Amino acid sequence: MNAEPQSRPSLTGVDRLIHEPSRSVIMAVLSAVKSADFLYLQRETGLTKGNLTVHLSKLEAAGYITIEKTYRGKLPLTLCSLTKPGKQAFDEYRQQLREFVNGGDGNQ
Amino acid sequence: MEKNLKASQQRAIQYWFADGLVELSGGVIGLLLAIYFCVQQILQASQGLFAIIFLLVFVAAFGVRKLMLGYRERNTYRRTGFIEPKQAGEDRGLLGAEVVFTLLLLGFVLYTILRGIQTVEWMPAIAGVVLAFIFSTAGYRTRLMRFYFLAGFCLFLGGFLAVSGLGDLWGSAILSLGTSLVLFAFGILTRLSYLRQAAVTVEQSDER
């Protein structure tokens, strides 16, 4: 009689929208600050303007981030910030990653 | 991957101090304070005049901060982007520590006044403790080791000046000058490192 194999956490249930490397970096940056502008995110992710726009649009469409075009003095800014559902989704994603790495206990 | 995400978050939190301008402007303010304490020690003038000079130093400090923010807007934000940090009050533990520290400090000052303890010069010691606390909280928020170094430096120098017998004003002047010099040193090093890393962004083609 074989014992029931203990179920290991898998990454199949993770939020695919966040799991893409560039988008997870965008979410990580925005979770640490109140808002960040397009140029900062572009430098942090290493993406081109076009690619970054596509990723930001996807996150905005999912309701994870808000994008606001504004000015700071004479400097035009495209400011991105995390929404409450976005923060919740990112926290869950991080938790799933940790559980996967730690083999299910979810500690650390 | 988790490490990369943490590193990205850390860089974003540290971004406010990445260009060295905060340290440089802090150095200028420290220098102004050092001059103020020296003037107060050397000149024999009325308390009213010193109050006016202190007010001028206070206004100048605001001016330095405004200049720094303006320069940052023209330089840093155009070069490497803009980040709005989270409000300091969002970390409740740190806010609690700040409240407790302020209450303890006020209690201590009141105690020394009421008991008339004058065996040491308290002004540089208290200023050293206050600066050390400010730099420690900055270090805790940003995980930047240079702030912990600054905190240790202020604590040591403040304590040393308190027992040195130089007096309150000379002691405070030397503490301000010392802190300002260390801030200048860190500011210049950070600025140079920032300018090396922050090359002008060159747009690459989306096509590969």
Interface residues (C-beta under 8 A of the other chain):
Chain A: P21 S24 V25 A28 V29 S31 A32 V33 K34 S35 A36 D37 F38 L39 Y40 L41 Q42 R43 E44 T48 K49 G50 N51 R72 G73 L75 L77 L79 R94 L97 R98 V101
Chain B: M1 E2 N4 L5 K6 S8 Q9 Q10 R11 A12 I13 Y15 G70 E73 R74 Y77 R78 T80 G81 F82 I83 E84 P85 K86 Q87 T201 E203 Q204 S205 D206
